[in-house]
Amino acid sequence: MKSLGSVLSILLAITLPSCTPRKTEAVASLERVVATQDRVNRYFHKGVAPRMMSCWTGLAGEGTMAIEIGYRRDGRLWAAGNSGIRSSTLAKDQAEVALRCFQEAVRDTSFPVERGDGEAKEFLVKWSFPVPWPKDITEVAMRMSVDTGKGGGCGGPEAPPPACQDCFFIPIFSISYCASTCAGYSNCTPEPNGCKMGPITPKCVTVSPFGNLGGLVMYGDADVLQRK
């Protein structure tokens, strides 16, 4: 037992110094996730939602629509492409109407490519939307305040579980591993001293329009613009 304690002490002494850089990496990773979510939500609130609302408010029932849409690289823009239903708690006919609402609104829209997108040629966005749509910013704030965390971890009570992948590396043990994340890549394969992401691996984000404070602020901005 004494020798086991000595071994544990040695392992702790080796591992603890590595906690600081890992914490920094975790913070940086979170910042990247939030920045990516905010980028696509900024585009959604300003370029898509205003075109979608008249159709969306006509939906019957209450629930959540999860939609996946692929964007293709077109110069310095990510241009909207094909979309489909990932999951839905609505009646089948209403889910189909909701998908058509979204497809019509997102047609011919785009958002900017940023340096962090690297050489990726595709960007998969996995969005979840509430039905009915919040009436105003007060209702959005209420939804966020009562979120119990059962939405899955990618923001808001309607958000799904993380559906993207990213690579993490533990230098002290030279271990690479892929983990689910709200924003990263569509796939990931662990390899020694890193992961195989590939220069053209599609980027990926899982997000709700009201998933963080940025979403709340952007919805408020959009709400004000619509009333002018």
N, C-alpha and C positions, 0 to 999 in steps of 0.2 A: 504494500500500500504506500509505503514511504517513497519507493522508487517511482510509482505512478504519479505521485504528487510532484516529484521533481521533474518528470517529463512534462506534465501539464504546465508547470511554472515556466519551463523553457519555451514551450510552444506559445504561451501567452506573451512572454518577453519578445519573441520573434514577431508575433502577429500584431501586437498593439501599436508599435511604431508605424505600421502600414495603415492604421485606421485614418490618420489625417488626410493622406492623399486620396484614399477611397472616399472619404466624406466630401472632399473637394470635387471628385469625379461625379459623385451622386448629385451634388448641387448643380454642377454644370449640366448634367443630363436632364435634370428637372427643368432647368432654365430653357434648354433646347426644346423640350416637349411643350412647355407653355408658349414659347415663342412661335412654334409651328402651329399650335392650336389657334393662337390669336391671329396668325396670318390668314389662315383659311376662313376663320370666323369673320374677320374684317371684310374679306371679299364677299362672304355670304350675306352679311347684314346689309352691305351697301349695294351689291350687284345682283343678288339672287332673291332675297326675301321680299323686297318691294314688288317683284314680279310674280311671286308665289302666293301672296297672302289672300287675294280675292278668291282664288281656287281653294286654298287650304281651309279657309274659314267655313267653307261649305261642307266639309267632311262631317260625317255623323259618328257618334260614339266617342270613346275616350281611351287613350292608350299611347303607344309609342311606335314610330316607324323608324327602322334602321335601314339606311340605304348606302350602297357602295357605288362610287363613281370613279372611273378612271380618267386621268388627265394626261394628255400627251404633250411633250415638249415642242413648242413652236417658237423658235428663237429665244427671246427672253420672257416668254409667257408659258404658263401651264393652261392649255386649252381643254375645255370640258369635252368628254367623250361619252362612252356608253355607261349606263347605270342600271342597277337592279336592286331588288329587295333582299336584304340580308336576313331580316327577321321582322315580325310585326305582331302586335297584340290586338290589332284591329280586325274586324270582319274582313274576309277575303276580298269582297267587292270594294270595300272602302280602302283597303291597302292598295289595290290596283289603281283606284282613283288618285290616291295620294302620290303614287309613283309617277303618274302622268302629270300631276300638278308640278312635281319637282322637275321632271324632264323638260317640260315646256319652259319653266322659269330659268333653268340652268343653260339652256341651249345658247350657243355662241358667246358664252361668258368665259372669263379667264382670270388668273391671278399671277403675280410676278414670280419669276424664278429668282432664287437667292443663291449666294455663293455656297452656302451649306448644302445645297442640293447636288453639288458635284456634277458628274456627267450622267446622272440618271436621265432616262428618256421617258419614264412613266412616274406618275404620282397617284397612288390609290388613297382616296378619302372615304373613310367609313363614318358617315354622319348618322346621328339619331335625333329625331324631331318629336316633340310632344303634340298630341292631339287632345283637346283643342289647343290652338296657339295662345300663349299668354296675351292678355288684353293690353297690358301696359307694363312699364318698368317696375311698378310696385308689385305686380303679380309675379314677375320674373324674380324679384328679390325674395318674395315669399317662397317660391319653389326652391330656391337655393338654400334658404334658411331651414326648411323642413327636410332637406335631403338627409337620409339616414345612412348614406354610404352604400346602400344596396343596389345602386345603379351600375356598379361594376368597376368603378375606379377611374374612369376617364371623364369625370365631370358631370354634375347634375343628376337628378333622380332618374332621368331617362337614358343616361349614357350606358353603353355596353362595356363589357370587360375589355382590357387592352387587346387589340387585334393586330399589333405590329411586333417587330422583332428588333433587338439591338444587341451589339456585342459588348461584353465586359471582360476585363482582364485583371487577374490577381497576380501582380509581379512577383511577390514573395514565393508563390508556389508555381509560377509559370503556368497558370490555369486560365484557359479561355472558355467562356460559356455564353450562350445566347439566352436572352430572357425576354418575356413578353413586356411590351411597353406601349404607351399611348401614342408615341410618335417615334418612328425610326425607319425600318425597311420592311418590305413585304416578306423577306425570308433571310435566313442567317444560318451559316454552317460553321461550328467551332473548329479551329485548327490550332496547331502549336503557336503560341505567341500571338494570337489574334484570331480573327474570324474571316471566313470567305464571304465578303459582301459583294464583290465585283463592282466594276465601275458603272455598270448599267443596271444594277439591281434597283427595282422600283422603290421610290420613297413611299412612306405610308404614315397615315395619321388616323387615330380614332378620336372622335370629338363630338361634343354636343354644343349647340350655339350658345348655351348658357352655362358652360362648364366651369368658368372661373371668373374672377373679377373683370378681366378684360372683356369677356362676353357680355357681362352686365352693363359695362360702360358703353360698349359698342351698340347694344340694343337700345340704350337710352338715347344715344346720338341718332340712331336710325328712327326712333320713335319721334324725336323732335323734328327731324327732317320731313317725315311723312305728314306731320300736322301743319307744316308751314304752307 
